[in-house]
Structures are given as structure tokens and as C-alpha cells.
Amino acid sequence: IKGFMIQGGDPAGTGKGGTSIWGKKFNDEIRESLKHNARGILSMANSGPNTNGSQFFITYAKQPHLNGLYTVFGRVIHGFEVLDLMEK
């Protein structure tokens, strides 16, 4: 979604599938210090509190409304030109 994010991690390709390596949903690990405050933030996608599976997303811009709702676990440090191409 241009200006918002790109999502992946669903082996079925439907946007509804995918399980964690534990074979079940797992709890959020939200930290106040980790925010959706830049392009390239990597977070777990979920369908509500403590419903993390295998899906994840990368932000295309700051998304402060996602703070406290999705577990941030990384950020893009190289290859922003690829992120630019995916956003087109």
C-alpha cells in the first residue's frame, strides 16, 4: 500500500494464513521505546492483541497510529532502493 506499508509472511498468499515457528499464535512484545517512526520499520502483523503468527510488514513512512498495537522487531538498514521499487 503506497505511503503505508508492504506485508509478507503468508505462505498461502491469501493474507490470512501462516503460523509461527511454535505452531500457534504468540503474544505481542511491544516496547514503548520501539516506534513506527520512520521508513523501513519491520513489525509483526496481527489480527488483534497477542495474535502474532508468521506475517510481518515494513513501513514506507512514519506510522505513529501503529505504535502500541504491533511488535516492532527490526528496521531496514541497507537496500532502501529496493523498498522504493516495492512501493511503486
Secondary structure per residue as TSV (DSSP state, phi and psi in degrees):
chain	resnum	aa	ss	phi	psi
A	1	I	-	360.0	110.1
A	2	K	T	-54.5	134.4
A	3	G	T	79.8	-5.5
A	4	F	T	-120.7	-77.4
A	5	M	E	-166.1	169.5
A	6	I	E	-122.5	138.1
A	7	Q	E	-119.3	144.8
A	8	G	E	-149.2	-171.9
A	9	G	-	95.8	8.4
A	10	D	-	-103.4	104.8
A	11	P	T	-63.0	-22.4
A	12	A	T	-80.7	-20.4
A	13	G	S	74.2	17.8
A	14	T	S	-102.2	-14.2
A	15	G	S	86.1	-2.5
A	16	K	S	-116.6	-13.4
A	17	G	-	-97.5	-180.0
A	18	G	-	105.4	134.0
A	19	T	-	-123.7	160.7
A	20	S	-	-74.3	173.2
A	21	I	T	-66.2	-16.0
A	22	W	T	-89.2	-4.0
A	23	G	S	79.5	8.4
A	24	K	S	-151.6	169.9
A	25	K	-	-65.1	153.5
A	26	F	B	-132.1	161.0
A	27	N	-	-70.5	153.1
A	28	D	-	-63.2	151.6
A	29	E	-	-129.5	56.4
A	30	I	-	-77.7	131.1
A	31	R	-	-119.4	131.2
A	32	E	T	-57.0	-31.6
A	33	S	T	-77.3	-15.1
A	34	L	-	-103.1	115.6
A	35	K	-	-124.0	160.9
A	36	H	-	-89.1	66.6
A	37	N	-	-110.5	15.4
A	38	A	S	-162.7	166.5
A	39	R	T	-67.4	137.2
A	40	G	T	90.8	16.7
A	41	I	E	-79.8	132.3
A	42	L	E	-104.6	123.9
A	43	S	E	-139.1	160.3
A	44	M	E	-78.6	135.0
A	45	A	-	-84.8	149.7
A	46	N	-	-152.6	173.6
A	47	S	S	-114.0	21.1
A	48	G	S	144.2	178.6
A	49	P	T	-55.8	133.6
A	50	N	T	59.0	39.2
A	51	T	-	-123.2	32.6
A	52	N	B	-69.7	139.6
A	53	G	-	-129.1	-109.9
A	54	S	S	-115.3	-9.9
A	55	Q	-	-82.4	147.5
A	56	F	E	-144.4	168.3
A	57	F	E	-143.9	159.1
A	58	I	E	-123.5	128.9
A	59	T	E	-77.5	146.8
A	60	Y	S	-94.2	-11.7
A	61	A	S	-162.9	175.6
A	62	K	-	-55.5	138.0
A	63	Q	-	-138.8	67.8
A	64	P	G	-61.2	-23.2
A	65	H	G	-68.5	-12.0
A	66	L	G	-88.2	-13.9
A	67	N	T	-59.5	134.6
A	68	G	T	83.5	-5.4
A	69	L	T	-111.5	-25.9
A	70	Y	S	-132.4	138.2
A	71	T	-	-75.5	115.6
A	72	V	E	-81.2	129.2
A	73	F	E	-133.7	8.1
A	74	G	E	-179.4	-177.4
A	75	R	E	-155.0	153.4
A	76	V	-	-73.5	130.6
A	77	I	-	-116.5	-21.1
A	78	H	S	-141.3	154.1
A	79	G	-	89.2	25.7
A	80	F	H	-60.8	-23.8
A	81	E	H	-65.2	-31.1
A	82	V	H	-70.6	-41.4
A	83	L	H	-60.4	-40.3
A	84	D	H	-59.0	-44.3
A	85	L	H	-65.6	-39.4
A	86	M	H	-65.6	-31.9
A	87	E	H	-73.6	-23.4
A	88	K	-	-67.0	360.0
